[in-house]
């Protein structure tokens, strides 16, 4: 993301998260920045740039957070199923 302003990066990250419903970690990996940077961009900086977009991305992030324990449980289940097959 070199050559892109911080404000534009925040907007790009927000649009990506909203469109893909991806997590902060997924967005960080896709854009080549740290998850702390993604979180700061979409949680703090975006509020000053575009409040409506910030509220939309907040809804997606809250939904991801609510589902986090389910994804963790599924990952653990798959892990033990693979071990059991060996």
Beta strands, then each sheet from edge to edge (+ up, - down):
end
